[in-house]
Amino acid sequence: MDEPGRILAWYLALPCLLALPVMNLSLGQELPMTSFTVSSAIISRYASTRVRCAMHNPHPVPRQAAFDLRLSPAAFITNFTITVGGKVYAAEVMEKHRAKELYEAARKQGKTAAHVGTKEQETQRFRVTATVAANGDISFELCYEELLQRRLGAYRYAVAIHPRQVVAELRVELSIMERAGISALRVLPFQPADTRRGQALPAAGVEKGTHCARVAFAPTLQEQAAFSATGLAGDFVVEYDVARRDAVGDVELQDGYFVHFFAPSGLPPIPKDIIFLIDVSGSMAGTKIKQTKAAMQSILRALRPHDRFNIVAFADATHAWREDGPVPATTAHIRSATRYIESLEADGWTDLDRALLAAAALLRPHGGAGGPRVPLLLLLTDGEPTAGVTQAPRILSNARRALAPSAALLFALAFGDDADLALLRRLAAASGGTARRVPEEAEVAPKLADLFREIQNPLLRHVELSYPGAPARLVAPRLFPGYFQGSELVVAGRLEPGAERLRVHVAGHGGTGELRVDAEVPPDVPEVPPACPQRPAELLGGFVRRLWAHVTIRELLRARLSAEGTAARHKLAAEATELALRHRFVTPLTALLVVTPGGDGGSTGLPPAATPGTPRVTLGSAGTPKGPATTTLGHFGDVSVTASAAPPWPPQLWVPPMPGG
């Protein structure tokens, strides 16, 4: 699709795993899970995770087994396998249009098929179900990689643990290795999805050295049952930060590939001009507007005296708290703004275009002295444009033009599933900001407060990270509109053939003047830091290339969001696809395909669609199963599936492209 993140149409051609008589298919309670294990290795913020889940069917009839996992939106799946009947079915990463062609070919012949539709989500959900023979076993294994993002001064690694039953072997093992050193580490208490729980789980075991750490979490059967009779359902979270001894930052350089992490500290905050753009359309009525008001009161109190602010409320019309632009965050102004926030009522449609233009007008430079300032726009909305200009390209074009004079950074928070997150991400990317979604069931106030805390202290503007000797086309990105306290700027690139050392030049504008840093970095030696577990040299050396590829693909996808013109977007998509296929990453432009041996029988064509979550097996023309015949439903990205099945040719599983591009 040319417009990323819009309604996505995903297709699956799913595997037939076992030959089963239709009349014996049973849909009782979930099969007992014999093990659920997570093993992850983090090297220089780059996490490689493997999740394994094994189940056994003790019943005399076939039963359904489900593998369900939520992933970070920053993760790229790298592999998926199913082991059943002693056979391992591995995945292949393919270009998504090629995978769709295979699906269409199978569908025309009446093979197993499913259609998935979804809107872009803030989290990815991977779900596959398969039939397990009587007294049979099945195991699933999913591998994914992600670059941990630094927010509020810490890297956060989270893995979802949702077996929803007590498991005989439940284990999480995490190793961390940071060449720069680990300055702080903590394991958060297990965060259950359901607040109702019994006894607290035992703390994870932690072994921490100067450069390496190991975390182990393995609650026993009794401890799981004491926590909840239905087993664990929540997130296991580890947060840590690294030592920062060099002003130029931390650089990984191996075999001509490099990744540069830049997060300077000790800089004074730059005063900011911030416009709060608040959606008060009818859909915000009730809990959303109440939580927004509560969050805004605490945010207003957190403004610094040298900051300036204003508030624009919008529905099908806009209304600014003050018509004279941003005003100083004095006690009197904050008190007046708090009363204004409390007076807001939700009603009407959503004219996002008019709201953006009104906010941009308040941020236009008004001249005068006072030193550098950072213009920010914080947008809060729960819907898509329904009044005024509603076409996304026109809204984007108008916003670019209106925000250009101030060079304001736009940050957006989308409430619930109805918000047009794809549009918000393109608006944010065009300015150098970010956009994220708050799930419908989550509380708005803490998410809004966290987003404000992340942008509360701008430290640098117009940051340029350059590398003399490295071609510009091999470095991405190079320019950053802003750097905020507690965050990190990341650049990936390649050196010219034959070059062994990397020259680094950093320039940016701070609150007290210009920042300039120059350094030269020698190539890394693939060796383990002192007192760390030994790892293969190829792992230490190879991770830099994968890290480079991961960062580069992410940047290409981000650039694609803000690119103007179809030709530019296609070029960026082609580059991202080529890199993703070479390194086996499932991205918005690639897909995962599992191919298993097909049956030898004919097919009766596509039957009527089943309801989501209902398995269905179609008989051969003689009324008996012809070869393997099992429907497997798949979910990815918080979606529902409608599936139909016939003996497949060949049986295939296409895991749809991940959202976010």
FENKAKA-V561343 format. One record per run of one state. SS is the DSSP state (H for helix, E for strand, C for the rest). FROM is the first residue (numbers start at 1). LEN is the number of residues. Records with the same first field share a line. If there is no record, write none. Layout:
SS->FROM-LEN  FROM-LEN
This chain:
C->1-7  13-9  25-1  27-5  44-2  57-6  73-3  85-2  109-4  119-4  133-4  148-2  152-2  162-7  178-4  188-3  193-12  209-3  218-3  228-6  243-7  255-2  263-9  280-2  285-2  303-5  315-3  321-6  329-2  344-8  364-10  382-10  405-4  416-5  432-3  439-5  456-2  467-5  477-2  485-4  495-7  511-2  522-15  563-3  584-2  587-3  596-38  637-4  645-7  656-6
E->8-5  26-1  32-12  46-11  63-10  76-9  87-9  113-6  123-10  137-11  150-2  154-8  169-9  182-6  191-2  205-4  212-6  234-9  250-5  257-6  272-8  308-7  318-3  327-2  374-8  409-7  435-4  458-9  475-2  479-6  489-6  502-9  513-9  586-1  590-6  634-3  641-4  652-4
H->22-3  96-13  221-7  282-3  287-16  331-13  352-12  392-13  421-11  444-12  472-3  537-26  566-18
